[in-house]
């Protein structure tokens, strides 16, 4: 068991290293670099940059050096926990990402909790009451949730919020709290802004999970052990919850691994539309501006999150599913 | 045809919306004049009704009419009372800039709320604080007026410009602003090869650099080896020498002609040692002194930097909020002696995306916003204005075409395509194959002016009204005849013309950039449809903005679409009209490199007419104004006749000309000049804007 964990850990570290190399290379792949986008931006505001100045700027940012030297420079900074300078923001990457990372977590976790809170009971209900009116209703709502692109849902809800309730548009904070230090009032303000993005982010995933839960549970419910339990006169809720639901939970646990990074990267467009101060829009902007330290760090963080998530989901699976537990003992 | 119908219904909708909210009353003679200028007869367009009368604040230059006593904002009066600030008459220069606000004397206070899109959106702020320019343009955009400099003198031989500064003018930290601040910038920044590797074209004439000299404490001399009559315009324009500190000392830029020497010296190796400044830089987390000093003189990033602007940064731009507060030493007063600005604070909140920014504008979360508010949202803006309490104002620009098809005159990757791009009759045919009215109805809501790339008839460089339509109206018959004549008469089964070299259909690539103010890609798609009638196959390629510029610098594009903004004052911003600036040359990067290097690099254009235009442009700087006007008109005639840049629709408010104005705000001009050199809304003097109650 311990050997299994240590082995996984070593593999995880190697994976993270590979991710760091890959993310750096991928970010360098498109033609041009930060200076190109800097010139593009300058052109828009009527600036002039001479060829010599371009060279001087490349030197200043170390962009004239071969890619592997740039990578080593970045790695050195990563080891020191500094991650380099976000070129466009003119601030250390760690500072730029700072609060946004926590806010991303808050939004993601809220979305995941909401997804599960909705999907689990509805999934169980529609499996147990298959082809009932409630099952059809849940299925319908689920499919609508799945079919509408979440950015569109976000736009529609935001517009409705504005026209019907005069609600604050976009963001996670009211104006007066954006720059304020953390306090109870600020946390409450955040809590008030949270339901809308969590709902939008969660809805598509909810539909998916309802279907999975329903299908899995239906499979289980027909198995002999359930029939036996029922024949033995076990109470219906125990019959269902004790084993079939637990087995049907398997997909929930095994998706934890990519749920975290999915909610971060998959939510980019929604975060953009809702103007959420999360990591998503930052990543998009960094890629557009070819700000490689910032983009690289975010991609690296996403990679690390996936690795950690996979690790957690392995543990969860072992806990839920005895068959896996037995396998690892062999 | 369906698109045409769509345009009309949208206009109907707009008209209904306007009538419903009673704005028809605003439809005065100006809208009629505008509709006529658009060449569309007397039918008043709704857009015209939203375009007001051009107006702006007036400068009082006669000292006899200046106020004798000064007063100040309550928040500063408190500081004076507490002994933290000297009294107002010691802070305002002995020779202030006296402004008569456009409507009335304002009242102090309030926070001006706006939206911005992140650290790349500096223009959002520096256009508002651009009163730190040495000279400026009057609100009409045609006359040079004083700004930071009180007065100027252009020598008769054109070889020098003398600037007279204001006596008693102070930086925002209370230290005196003098000629030494110019000398410091010139000697220790501009001539320092590590900071400025090459001299800047704005400070050169025919390849020779100018110099800055101190005459006395408040007099500065700019000298040139050859006549440089254009230099006054350069000082007043949005240029490297005249753009001021707020525009040219940010984002790593090194120009601006002056700098707070007393503050910046501590970061410069000349005044201590390289080790010392490097040590400071490292301690602050920078790689070296160069990166650090550039950060320290960046007004958006460093709240400690002394400035001359009406407001100064208190929360840097790389935060979720970019906030500014009044400069207690600002050099402007109104005619009643109130120190400007009226408004205490400016607060911009980050919008991660433009839809949110627009929705917030509709929701009344901004007090005055003309940036990123899109023309296509106009119907929704109008629908909500009474509910929320704001007005919508349109400020048409002066440039000829917001979506200009720039043909690459140095293209060589595909010899067949290159041959056609370099044939005048081919380009003319392309131009005549465009239905500009349809574009105007669909993308400009019918309020743009269709035609060539020539600037507005109200600007001095316009070559004459007949050049608006030259080769620039829909004429499918003549276009087809021209194409047949040049040797493209063979067509394939679908009616598209075939290449002369037998390699199939002739395809022309239209390159557009994502994220421009104007939907260039959609416009290109419509042109593609229109060109079917002349048998030309276009391929629209939309790419991300920096890739777009990379391709153009790499000479890879065939036709690129971009606005030709700035060309209304050709000499101050020629790059969208002529290939002279290697930083951005849609008409051919190698040609611009050839021009800028005096023939040492790049490629000389083959076209004799284009060559003539470039030669004319080269002679212009040394000429006096009347000659310069003639030369510019001549250049526009050549460029329109040759259709190197194919104009579509312009003189519209599409770029930064859709203003959302809270009804709480006063002294807002009903129309303001929308042009690069006027730093819109700079010439409307935002320091005189105020909150009514």
Interface residues (C-beta under 8 A of the other chain):
Chain A: X30 X31 X32 X36 X37 X38 X39 X40 X41 X42 X43 X44 X45 X46 X47 X48 X49 X50 X51 X52 X53 X55 X56 X57 X60 X62 X88 X89 X90 X91 X92 X96 X155 X158 X159 X162 X166 X169 X170 X171 X175 X178 X179 X271 X272 X273 X274 X275 X276 X277 X281 X285 X288 X289 X290
Chain B: X113 X118 X119 X120 X122 X123 X196 X197 X198 X200 X201 X202 X238 X240 X247 X251 X252 X253 X285 X287 X290 X291 X295 X298 X301 X315 X318 X319 X320 X321 X323 X347 X349 X350 X351 X352 X353 X355 X356 X359 X360 X362 X363 X365 X544 X545 X546 X547 X548 X549 X550 X553 X566 X573 X575 X581 X582 X583 X584 X676
